[in-house]
């Protein structure tokens, strides 16, 4: 985030910068002859729901700091952060005032992390170079009451949860509300409004397909939960235990009875589907009973490995959400041998950066 802050946020230039991204993605994908690019613009300010800052100390004063990549030893004071949510900016000021008035909470505090939601929930993590004793907990609980948000303390090999280590997000998608538990330290989409656009787009791709959905790399169930009522059943996999635990809460909170999330890697799940291995975490799941017509993948920046590409080619419909156009392009070299691109979308999750989030909907040829 320091590079972004240094470059400056210029809302007046945002349409121009978005157009550059759209042109870049269109050129990259041109060899596949996709349909016209669907573009989803972000708000130009206050779109990011999480942020973290170093806390720099100068005598009895402290301030939020970022660093110039060319000089990591020179702190740059952050007075506000226009890309972050309005709530983060409010909490930044209120927390700093509290820290200046409390030496115990301020001492050896070196990092502050904010996690907020569109629905107004918030969590602050204070990271220290000291062990957090009972006196810290007493002061932190009083601070939590004054700020009206959850607080976590961290130090080496120590995590102190005073109330909870998560926020609850409520997203509005196609006139429906979906509740999501988002765990501190776990992956969440940072641009909540853009996430709503992504979910709505994926739902529109799913209309009229029928059958069951398989999702790989499902995280906390972000897509699975919103897509559950578009299919007969949904089976999703995720390797992170933290994310799977959050997903189970999300299944219950959204009262879904047709969604199962199993803690398996995509490679393990492929082995299970092929009958090459058995896993206790699938002991109550009859894979042969599923009618998988659609697969949704939202892989890490490395994209899909060769075996996963072969696996997803076995389904009639592929919804591919990508955070890296280059690895997406490489995967499409293989996927377009069996499938054609029927929709292509750019979701501007990260304005003012080079990062591009892409959605591709592919259908089997013939």
N, C-alpha and C positions, 0 to 999 in steps of 0.2 A: 504494500500500500504506500510505501514511502515514495516510489517512483511516480505513482499517480498524484500524490500530494505535491510533489516537486513540480510536476508538469503543469499543475493548476487545473481547476475545473472551469471550463468556459461554456456555460449553458447555451450561449448564442451560437456556438460552433457545433453543438450536438447534432443537428440534422446533417451537416456536412460530414462529420465523422462517421455517422451511421451509414451514410451513402457510400463512403469509402469501404466500409466493411462489406456492404451488400455487393458492391462491384467485385471485391476480392473473392468472395465466396462464389459468386456467379461464374467468374472466370475459372476458378479452381474446378468447379463441377461441370463445366461446359462440355467436356468430352463425353459425359453420360447423357447429354440431351435431355435434361430435366425440364419440367414445366416451369413457369414463371415463379420466381422466388417470392414466398410469402415473408413479409418482414414485420417484426414486432418491436416497436420502439419502446425504450424505457423512459421513465420520468428522467429529466435532466439533472435533478438534485434530489437528495434525501431518499434514495432508492435502496441503499444498502442496510441490511438489518443486523449486521454484526461488524465489529471493529475491535482492534486491539492496539494498544499504545505502550511504549516504554514510559515509565515515570521517572523523570530526571530531577535530582535533588541539587539545590543550590542554597546552602545554609539552611534556614528554616523554611525556605520556599521550595515548592515542587511544581512541576508542570508536565503536561503530556508532551512527548517528544517523538519525532521521527528523524531519520538520518539520510543525508545525501549519500547515494551509493559511492560517490567519488571520495567521500570523507566520512567514514563510519564513526569517527570519534567526535564529530561536531553535531550536537543535538539541535534540531529545528523545532522551536516551540509551536505546538498546535493549539490555537485558541478556539477554533471550531473545525468541523469536518463536514463540508457541505454535501458530500456524497452519502453520508450516513443518515439514518432515519432522524426525524425531528426528535424522537424520544432519546436517542443516543446523545444528540447534541445537548439536550436539556440535562440529562444525567451527568454528562461530562462536567458541566459547570457546578452542579449541586454537589457531586462527589468531591471535586477539588476543594470547594469551600469547606466541606466537612474534614478533609484530610489536613488542611492548614490549621484547623482548630483541635487536632487530636494527634499528639506526637506518637502515641502507642500504635495507632493504625497506620501512620505514615512511615514509621521507622522501618527501613530495609524493604519497603515495598518497591518493586522494580517494574512491574507490568500490571496493566489493567485491561480486562477484556469485557466487552459488552455484547450481549445477545438479546435482541428484541424481536417483536413480532408485529405484523400488521394489526393484530387484535389488541395490542397495547400491553402485552406481558413483557417482562424484562428480567434479566439475570446479569449480575456483575460478578466477575471472578477477579480476586485480588491475589497476585502472585508475589511471594516474598523470598528473601534470602535469609530467613530465620525460621525456627520452629514456632508454630502457633500454639500458644499455651491458653489456659483458661481465661486469663485476663483479656487476651485478644478476642476470644469468643464472646465475652461479656460486652465489650465495646462494639464488636461487629454486629451483634444482635440489636443493640440500640441504634446503630447506624441503619440497619435494615428496616427497622420500624420507622425511622425518620424519612428514609427515601421511599419506602413503600414498594421495594423490589427485593427479590431473592438475592442473597450474597453467598458466595463460596470463597473459602480461603485455600490457597495452595502454597506449598513449599516442597522442598525435595522429599520425596517419598511420603508426602502427607497431603491429604485432601479433606478439608473440613466443610461438610455440608450442614449449614445452619437450619435450613428448612427443606430445600429441594435442589436438585441439580439439573433442572430442566425448565423450559418454558412450554406453554401450550399455545400453538398457533391455530387460528381458525381461518381457513381459506374459503372464498366464495368462487365457485366454478359452475358456470352454466345454471345459475339460480339455485345451486345447492351449497350447503355448508359442510366442510370437512374439517375435523379436528385432528391435529397432529401434535404428539409429544416430541419435542426437539431437545436432545440431551446435550448438556455442556460438553464440549470437546468432540462431539459427533458431527458428521457431515450434514449440513442443511443447505438448501438453496439460499444464497445470500440476498437475492433480489426477489422479495416475496410477490410483488405485483407481476413480475415476469414469470414467476413460477405458476401463477394462476393462468397466465396465457399459455404456457407449455402444457398444463394439464387439460385445458379446454381444447387445445389443438390435438392432443393425443386422443381425447374422447371423440372428437369429430372424425379422426381417422378410423375409429373403431366402430362407427355406426353401421349397422346392417351386416356385419361380418358373421356374428353368431359364434357358436362353439365356445371353446375355452381359451384362456390366455396364459401363456408362460412368460414370466419376467425374470431376467437375470440381472444381478447387481441392483437389487431393489431398495437398498438402504433402509430407511425407516418406514418404507411403504408409501412413499410420496405418490408415485404413479399408481401403484396397486390399489390403494384405497379409493382414489378418484375414478379408476376404471372398472371397479368391481361390478357396478351395476350395468356395464356395457356388455358383459359376457355371462355365460352360464356359471362358470367357475374360474377362479384365478389361482395359479400356483406360482409362487415367487421364491427366489433364493437370494441369500446374502450371507457373506462369510463373517462380517463383524458381529460379535455377540451383543455389543452395546446397541447397534442399530436394530438387530432382530428383537431385542427386548422392547425397544421403543415401538417397533412395528406391531408387536403383540398387543400393546396398550392401545395403539391406534385402531386395530381391528375391533377391539372391545368397545372403545369409545364411539366408534362409528356404527356399531351394531351390525357388523358384517358377518354373514354365515356362509359365504361362498368363497372366502379368501384364506389360503393357507400359506404361511411363510416358513421356509425351512432354512436352517443355518448350514448351508453348504456353499462351497465355491462353485463357479460355473463349470469348472473341470470335473469336480466330483458329481455334479448333477448330470452331466453328459454321460459319465460312466454308469450312473444309476439307470438312466434312460435306455442305455444300450445293454443293460443287464450284465455289465462287466464288473460291477461291485455293488455291495449292499451296505446301506448306512442306517444305523439305528434311528437317526433323526427322520427317516422316511418310513419307519416301520408301520405307521398307521395310514400311509398314503398309498392308494392303489393307482400307480402310474398308468396302468393299462386301461383304466376307466376314463381317462381324460381324452377329450377331442380337441387337441391343440391345433388351432388353425392360425393363430397369431402369436408372435413372440415379440416382446419389447426388451430392448437392451439399452442400458445407460452406463457404458463401461468407463473406466478411468481413462486418463489421457493417452495411455498406451494403446487404446482401442481393443478390438477383439483379437485373440490369438487364432492361429490357423484352425485349430480343432473347433473352437467356438463358431468361427465363420461357417465351417462345414455343417455344424449342428443347426444354426439358424436358417441355413438354406433349405432345410427340410420342412419349413413351414410356409404356408401359402402367403402369409402377410408378415412383414417385418416393420416394426416401428423402432427406429434407431435414433436415440438422443445422444449427441456427441459434444464433448467439450474441447475437441481438438480436430479441426478440419483436415489436417494432414493425415492423421491416422484413419479418420473416416474415409478420406479419399482412397487410401490404400485398401481398406476393407471393401469399398465399393467396386474396386477392380475385380474382385471375385464375386461379390454379391450380384452385380449386374449381369453376370453370365447366366444366372438363373431367374433373376427378378428384374423388373423395370421400376424406375423411380416414378411414382405418381404424384408425390407432393414433396416439396423442399421448402424449409422455413428457417429463418434466422431469428433467434431470440437474443436480444442485446442485454444479456445478464450483467455485463461489465462495461458500461459506458466509459469513454476516455482511456480505454486500454485496447490492446490488439486482440484480446480474447474474443472468440466467437463461439456461441452455443448454437448448434444446428439440429434441426429435426428432419428426418428423412422417412418417408413412408414408401415401402416397396411392396409390389404385388408380383406373384409368380407369373412368368411369361406363359402365354398360350392358354 
